[in-house]
């Protein structure tokens, strides 16, 4: 296969490479984690990363939770940075700017994927923490909201690339 054919197979509709779309999704995943930890853990203080294991009503428990939140924040910055770097490199490799809507759709899907992961894995399976201390009653609702966010991202992507069957 020639180099041109390989390049075409790695490029999706609108001239956006698969690498750029994955990078945008990874960025969205990390960005959603940052929103979660900054807003819900630190500002609203509804729960912390390990509040299902270490109680927040003791000094040792609170310090442990805040320490874990800090490392989680660092991890999400790294993940978002990797995603942004992949998109930036993809942008540098093209002759024209990347199309915004497919990238935005992929990033929104990444946001929803983090939220779905958090509801299913962190809350339900591992029991690391429960939002609003509701004992998991919030999880099914947030999983549905997360799926809706993923759907919105898919809609943005599909309508940008012209692959929507209804269009």
HELIX and SHEET records of a PDB file:
HELIX    1   1 UNK A    3  UNK A    9  1                                   7    
HELIX    2   2 UNK A   13  UNK A   15  5                                   3    
HELIX    3   3 UNK A   18  UNK A   35  1                                  18    
HELIX    4   4 UNK A   36  UNK A   43  3                                   8    
HELIX    5   5 UNK A   59  UNK A   92  1                                  34    
HELIX    6   6 UNK A  100  UNK A  117  1                                  18    
HELIX    7   7 UNK A  118  UNK A  125  3                                   8    
HELIX    8   8 UNK A  131  UNK A  133  5                                   3    
HELIX    9   9 UNK A  139  UNK A  161  1                                  23    
END                                                                             
